[in-house]
Structures are given as structure tokens and as C-alpha cells.
Amino acid sequence: MYKIEFLRDKCLGCGACTLCDNWEFADDGKVKPKQNELSDIGCNDQAAQVCPVQIIKIVEL
């Protein structure tokens, strides 16, 4: 099991992480994960790597 730790207040809203289908834009123009707890990392690791402000972390539970 994995958990996404995301510092949303530092999000630039660039959308780089939306290359992963677990990430979407919210009404305020910032992004957010659709699911925070995952059984498989999937593309979320790539979303964390492309984030220009490095505010996405995937931790194993």
C-alpha cells in the first residue's frame, strides 16, 4: 500500500503531474490526486518526478 503526500499550498498549477490519470485540476486552478492511498504506485511516481517544485512524495505504508 502507498500513500501520496502532497503539499498542495505550494502547487504552481502547471499541470505537469496530470500526465498521470490520478491527477486532476481542481476549481482553484491547482491540481490534486483523485486517490491518496494506492495499492500500486502506477504513474504517480512519474508525476512526482516531473513536478517542477518537487511537492509530491509517494510513501510506502
VMD Tcl script that builds the backbone (N, CA, C; Angstrom):
set m [mol new atoms 183]
animate dup $m
set s [atomselect $m all]
$s set {name element resname resid chain x y z} {
  {N N MET 1 A 0.843 -1.177 0.000}
  {CA C MET 1 A 0.000 0.000 0.000}
  {C C MET 1 A 0.890 1.243 0.000}
  {N N TYR 2 A 0.465 2.266 -0.710}
  {CA C TYR 2 A 1.219 3.504 -0.833}
  {C C TYR 2 A 0.320 4.700 -0.543}
  {N N LYS 3 A 0.939 5.773 -0.099}
  {CA C LYS 3 A 0.196 6.998 0.178}
  {C C LYS 3 A 0.890 8.160 -0.526}
  {N N ILE 4 A 0.092 9.056 -1.091}
  {CA C ILE 4 A 0.617 10.253 -1.718}
  {C C ILE 4 A 0.641 11.365 -0.681}
  {N N GLU 5 A 1.812 11.949 -0.496}
  {CA C GLU 5 A 1.948 13.140 0.335}
  {C C GLU 5 A 2.169 14.299 -0.624}
  {N N PHE 6 A 1.339 15.319 -0.508}
  {CA C PHE 6 A 1.291 16.384 -1.500}
  {C C PHE 6 A 1.130 17.731 -0.801}
  {N N LEU 7 A 2.036 18.636 -1.030}
  {CA C LEU 7 A 1.982 19.972 -0.422}
  {C C LEU 7 A 1.208 20.905 -1.352}
  {N N ARG 8 A -0.099 20.793 -1.328}
  {CA C ARG 8 A -0.957 21.493 -2.271}
  {C C ARG 8 A -0.818 23.009 -2.213}
  {N N ASP 9 A -0.559 23.564 -1.055}
  {CA C ASP 9 A -0.424 25.021 -0.932}
  {C C ASP 9 A 0.776 25.549 -1.714}
  {N N LYS 10 A 1.737 24.681 -2.045}
  {CA C LYS 10 A 2.918 25.083 -2.818}
  {C C LYS 10 A 2.763 24.778 -4.308}
  {N N CYS 11 A 1.627 24.230 -4.702}
  {CA C CYS 11 A 1.376 23.852 -6.106}
  {C C CYS 11 A 1.324 25.097 -6.988}
  {N N LEU 12 A 2.021 25.026 -8.126}
  {CA C LEU 12 A 2.030 26.117 -9.098}
  {C C LEU 12 A 0.836 26.040 -10.063}
  {N N GLY 13 A 0.219 24.869 -10.146}
  {CA C GLY 13 A -0.887 24.682 -11.087}
  {C C GLY 13 A -0.424 24.496 -12.512}
  {N N CYS 14 A 0.822 24.069 -12.703}
  {CA C CYS 14 A 1.365 23.907 -14.053}
  {C C CYS 14 A 0.760 22.710 -14.783}
  {N N GLY 15 A 0.307 21.710 -14.035}
  {CA C GLY 15 A -0.333 20.548 -14.637}
  {C C GLY 15 A 0.602 19.462 -15.118}
  {N N ALA 16 A 1.886 19.579 -14.836}
  {CA C ALA 16 A 2.835 18.553 -15.277}
  {C C ALA 16 A 2.441 17.165 -14.762}
  {N N CYS 17 A 1.940 17.098 -13.550}
  {CA C CYS 17 A 1.582 15.811 -12.940}
  {C C CYS 17 A 0.359 15.163 -13.590}
  {N N THR 18 A -0.401 15.931 -14.355}
  {CA C THR 18 A -1.610 15.366 -14.967}
  {C C THR 18 A -1.296 14.393 -16.098}
  {N N LEU 19 A -0.008 14.179 -16.386}
  {CA C LEU 19 A 0.345 13.110 -17.313}
  {C C LEU 19 A -0.101 11.770 -16.732}
  {N N CYS 20 A -0.306 11.746 -15.420}
  {CA C CYS 20 A -0.837 10.571 -14.721}
  {C C CYS 20 A -2.337 10.772 -14.521}
  {N N ASP 21 A -3.118 9.780 -14.863}
  {CA C ASP 21 A -4.579 9.917 -14.787}
  {C C ASP 21 A -5.123 10.002 -13.367}
  {N N ASN 22 A -4.278 9.853 -12.359}
  {CA C ASN 22 A -4.728 10.010 -10.972}
  {C C ASN 22 A -4.732 11.475 -10.531}
  {N N TRP 23 A -4.242 12.375 -11.364}
  {CA C TRP 23 A -4.138 13.788 -11.015}
  {C C TRP 23 A -5.088 14.603 -11.877}
  {N N GLU 24 A -5.743 15.574 -11.234}
  {CA C GLU 24 A -6.708 16.403 -11.946}
  {C C GLU 24 A -6.665 17.835 -11.417}
  {N N PHE 25 A -7.143 18.766 -12.232}
  {CA C PHE 25 A -7.245 20.160 -11.806}
  {C C PHE 25 A -8.478 20.339 -10.934}
  {N N ALA 26 A -8.337 21.125 -9.889}
  {CA C ALA 26 A -9.455 21.484 -9.015}
  {C C ALA 26 A -9.993 22.842 -9.463}
  {N N ASP 27 A -11.071 23.274 -8.874}
  {CA C ASP 27 A -11.710 24.534 -9.244}
  {C C ASP 27 A -10.812 25.754 -9.034}
  {N N ASP 28 A -9.850 25.658 -8.131}
  {CA C ASP 28 A -8.972 26.798 -7.847}
  {C C ASP 28 A -7.757 26.875 -8.770}
  {N N GLY 29 A -7.675 25.977 -9.745}
  {CA C GLY 29 A -6.572 26.001 -10.699}
  {C C GLY 29 A -5.360 25.186 -10.297}
  {N N LYS 30 A -5.380 24.651 -9.093}
  {CA C LYS 30 A -4.297 23.779 -8.643}
  {C C LYS 30 A -4.700 22.333 -8.931}
  {N N VAL 31 A -3.750 21.439 -8.799}
  {CA C VAL 31 A -4.054 20.031 -9.039}
  {C C VAL 31 A -4.210 19.281 -7.724}
  {N N LYS 32 A -4.778 18.101 -7.842}
  {CA C LYS 32 A -4.946 17.239 -6.671}
  {C C LYS 32 A -5.033 15.799 -7.145}
  {N N PRO 33 A -4.641 14.866 -6.278}
  {CA C PRO 33 A -4.788 13.461 -6.651}
  {C C PRO 33 A -6.244 13.025 -6.477}
  {N N LYS 34 A -6.701 12.163 -7.357}
  {CA C LYS 34 A -8.050 11.604 -7.225}
  {C C LYS 34 A -8.086 10.633 -6.050}
  {N N GLN 35 A -6.988 9.899 -5.862}
  {CA C GLN 35 A -6.867 8.966 -4.740}
  {C C GLN 35 A -5.542 9.228 -4.035}
  {N N ASN 36 A -5.570 9.246 -2.702}
  {CA C ASN 36 A -4.349 9.445 -1.919}
  {C C ASN 36 A -3.702 8.142 -1.489}
  {N N GLU 37 A -4.503 7.092 -1.359}
  {CA C GLU 37 A -3.955 5.795 -0.962}
  {C C GLU 37 A -4.114 4.838 -2.128}
  {N N LEU 38 A -3.018 4.146 -2.458}
  {CA C LEU 38 A -2.965 3.313 -3.650}
  {C C LEU 38 A -2.389 1.944 -3.335}
  {N N SER 39 A -2.857 0.947 -4.031}
  {CA C SER 39 A -2.270 -0.383 -3.892}
  {C C SER 39 A -1.063 -0.534 -4.819}
  {N N ASP 40 A -1.005 0.295 -5.864}
  {CA C ASP 40 A 0.085 0.268 -6.832}
  {C C ASP 40 A 0.498 1.714 -7.129}
  {N N ILE 41 A 1.777 1.983 -7.189}
  {CA C ILE 41 A 2.259 3.341 -7.451}
  {C C ILE 41 A 1.816 3.827 -8.823}
  {N N GLY 42 A 1.855 2.935 -9.801}
  {CA C GLY 42 A 1.464 3.293 -11.155}
  {C C GLY 42 A 2.241 4.495 -11.672}
  {N N CYS 43 A 1.561 5.387 -12.349}
  {CA C CYS 43 A 2.201 6.565 -12.948}
  {C C CYS 43 A 2.435 7.688 -11.944}
  {N N ASN 44 A 2.008 7.531 -10.702}
  {CA C ASN 44 A 2.185 8.580 -9.696}
  {C C ASN 44 A 3.655 8.877 -9.421}
  {N N ASP 45 A 4.502 7.877 -9.564}
  {CA C ASP 45 A 5.935 8.089 -9.391}
  {C C ASP 45 A 6.456 9.046 -10.457}
  {N N GLN 46 A 5.985 8.877 -11.673}
  {CA C GLN 46 A 6.384 9.764 -12.758}
  {C C GLN 46 A 5.854 11.186 -12.521}
  {N N ALA 47 A 4.632 11.291 -12.003}
  {CA C ALA 47 A 4.060 12.598 -11.685}
  {C C ALA 47 A 4.934 13.315 -10.655}
  {N N ALA 48 A 5.414 12.575 -9.665}
  {CA C ALA 48 A 6.284 13.161 -8.644}
  {C C ALA 48 A 7.603 13.633 -9.250}
  {N N GLN 49 A 8.127 12.881 -10.193}
  {CA C GLN 49 A 9.411 13.224 -10.809}
  {C C GLN 49 A 9.326 14.463 -11.699}
  {N N VAL 50 A 8.205 14.665 -12.378}
  {CA C VAL 50 A 8.099 15.806 -13.298}
  {C C VAL 50 A 7.635 17.087 -12.620}
  {N N CYS 51 A 7.221 17.013 -11.381}
  {CA C CYS 51 A 6.758 18.208 -10.659}
  {C C CYS 51 A 7.913 19.200 -10.533}
  {N N PRO 52 A 7.764 20.419 -11.077}
  {CA C PRO 52 A 8.878 21.363 -11.052}
  {C C PRO 52 A 9.229 21.877 -9.650}
  {N N VAL 53 A 8.299 21.785 -8.702}
  {CA C VAL 53 A 8.588 22.246 -7.341}
  {C C VAL 53 A 8.746 21.088 -6.358}
  {N N GLN 54 A 8.723 19.860 -6.875}
  {CA C GLN 54 A 9.002 18.649 -6.088}
  {C C GLN 54 A 8.175 18.565 -4.811}
  {N N ILE 55 A 6.849 18.705 -4.934}
  {CA C ILE 55 A 5.976 18.686 -3.766}
  {C C ILE 55 A 5.148 17.411 -3.632}
  {N N ILE 56 A 5.441 16.429 -4.501}
  {CA C ILE 56 A 4.717 15.149 -4.461}
  {C C ILE 56 A 5.681 14.068 -3.976}
  {N N LYS 57 A 5.254 13.338 -2.962}
  {CA C LYS 57 A 6.035 12.199 -2.465}
  {C C LYS 57 A 5.121 10.993 -2.390}
  {N N ILE 58 A 5.668 9.844 -2.739}
  {CA C ILE 58 A 4.951 8.583 -2.613}
  {C C ILE 58 A 5.655 7.786 -1.509}
  {N N VAL 59 A 4.900 7.454 -0.464}
  {CA C VAL 59 A 5.490 6.707 0.646}
  {C C VAL 59 A 4.802 5.345 0.772}
  {N N GLU 60 A 5.601 4.358 1.113}
  {CA C GLU 60 A 5.074 3.008 1.312}
  {C C GLU 60 A 4.534 2.907 2.722}
  {N N LEU 61 A 3.331 2.374 2.851}
  {CA C LEU 61 A 2.716 2.208 4.171}
  {C C LEU 61 A 3.064 0.865 4.763}
}
mol reanalyze $m
mol bondsrecalc $m
mol representation Tube
mol addrep $m
